[in-house]
Amino acid sequence: MSPFPPFPAASAVPAVTLADVEAAARLIAHAVPHTPLLPSRTLSRLTGAEVFIKFENHQFTASFKERGALNRLSALSETERARGVIAMSAGNHAQGVAYHAQRLGIPAVIVMPADTPFVKVKHTRDFGARVVLEGETVAESRLVAERIREEEGLTFVHPYNDPWVIAGQGTVALEMLADQPDLDILVAPIGGGGLLGGMAVAAKAVKPAIEMIGVQVGLYPSAYNALHGLPPCTGGATVAEGIAVKEPGDLTLPLLRALVSRIILVDETAVEEAISLYLSVEKTVAEGAGAASLAALLTEPQRFRGKKVGLVLSGGNIDPRIMASVIMRSLVREGRIAHLSIRIGDKPGQLARVATVIGETGGNIVEVRHERLTSDISVKSTDLRVILETRDHTHLAEILERLAAAGFPANERSFSGPAAGD
């Protein structure tokens, strides 16, 4: 029985079966590698679960999307291959289609939203596709793709609402259970639902007792709302743009309803923390959507504690600028980068004394400036603003204590607002 409440728009489960997924696995095996499923002792310790990570960022295009794309392209007739294909995508599906179309000698046109990360646009073009940047959202890009499809007689390759694509994505679960048959839970991100839907078909057929859990970001809870009978409510900038989908597919939604036990909504901070953990702990790169599964464990650790949990790290195509921002924001949250406001007398030697105290306490000054025009201090004083590196929050507290003992009371400031207590 479905764990979700009755919903009048629910339809019959589409005909995607274990046999379809197994056929896809055989068909794509020569070109899509069986990626590693590895245990993570550190993440297991942090979450209380026994965590195994499926590294789909090890695919040539750094995403699971190759699986469904190749399975769909392989189903084209000779006439369809000659005319070519078109797809709309925020990036990973685009690269999967473009790469395998190039391998198979099939012309490909990819329509991408205008603000798609540069790295994804570049990689798609490098695979030989004609890229059209048009539309503010994937939904708007879909309309552009439909127009071009009609004008040029191309075959549309949908990113998730296609039985061949769903079956191809389901091969992720087959590999995970082949490598670790005793997994209790599989966790995967949900955009349109093709990945988790296909995985659920395969996993539930191979191991009926396994629990399937999906993850969405709070700004785009499209499948969550649909399955709970809530009105659509999506929008906003998210670091997980790969799953920023306004509605699930009419083929994927029934699969989620029938086979998935829960969808966890995660916020942007949890996704950023997951990206940072993958980099610092696993020494691997995850994009926002790729890190969503780990974000679910960080958000609801009690649900997974004591269980063997397989996480799908679904992709690693993150813009370097976004990655740099995520790293810096993570350092701030951990207390390893701090912004201090220190009141000192405006006379020679004060800055040197402050620097000495910080240095002797093990802090490293990254940036310093004087604020002499602040209206609430004496004209004979200055507000010293210092950005420094520390080991953690405890170390930062020690530095603040030592500064106060030396006659330099300091406040920690937000990087976007006033000092605490101002």
Secondary structure, 3 states (H helix, E strand, C coil): CCCCCCCCCCCCCCCCCHHHHHHHHHHHCCCCCCCCEEECHHHHHHHCCEEEEEEHHHCCCCECHHHHHHHHHHCCCHHHHHHCEEEECCCHHHHHHHHHHHHHCCCEEEEECCCCCHHHHHHHHHCCCEEEECCCCHHHHHHHHHHHHHHHCCEECCCCCCHHHHHHHHHHHHHHHHHCCCCCEEEEECCCCHHHHHHHHHHHHHCCCCEEEEEEECCCCHHHHHHCCCCCCCCCCCCCHHHCCCCCCCCHHHHHHHHCCEEEEECHHHHHHHHHHHHHHCCCCCCCCCCHHHHHHHHCHHHHCCCEEEEEECECCCCHHHHHHHHHHHHHHCCCEEEEEEEEECCCCHHHHHHHHHHHCCCEEEEEEEECCCCCCCCCEEEEEEEEECCCHHHHHHHHHHHHHCCCCEEEECCCCCECCC
